[in-house]
Amino acid sequence: MSKRPLLRRSSPDVIRFLEKVPKFGDYLKRENHAHFGIHYHYLDSHKKRSDTVLCFQPPAPWPLFAEKHAEKSAQFPARPRAWSEGRRRAVYDVLISEKGRFKPDDFRSPSRGSALVWQEDAALLRMTKNKGLEIVLANKAIVPLQ
């Protein structure tokens, strides 16, 4: 009979990630399925799972995207397209700390149709005349949000 341990010690990068979003009280949970890569689930203040997954598209400017999760067990709709600039920045600020812990290839790529949440060089979120949203970048370039 082999004397191998039943449980292996995880590397420090596999430590569970569940972070509270400052000022809003919601949570972000990291998951890393080998066939998908690192992504984040948006949870409410009671840690109920939403229908939204957040994904980076590295490298710089490290844009963060939100997309609808195919999971049927979602307990509420997060509606990231309706998030305020403050919530977008707060979510981004929590997650961007992850970029130094993993290789860019470790992150799950956003799917077609994902919505931009925020990116490193973003300066502000504003409403356009036709009631659409756009992010204005530090270099004054404009990124329309769908």
Secondary structure as UniProt FT lines:
FT   HELIX           12..14
FT   STRAND          18..20
FT   TURN            22..24
FT   STRAND          27..33
FT   TURN            34..36
FT   STRAND          37..43
FT   TURN            45..46
FT   STRAND          49..56
FT   TURN            60..61
FT   STRAND          64..68
FT   TURN            72..73
FT   HELIX           80..82
FT   HELIX           85..95
FT   HELIX           96..100
FT   HELIX           104..106
FT   TURN            112..113
FT   STRAND          115..118
FT   TURN            120..121
FT   STRAND          122..127
FT   TURN            129..130
FT   STRAND          133..137
FT   TURN            138..139
FT   STRAND          142..145
//
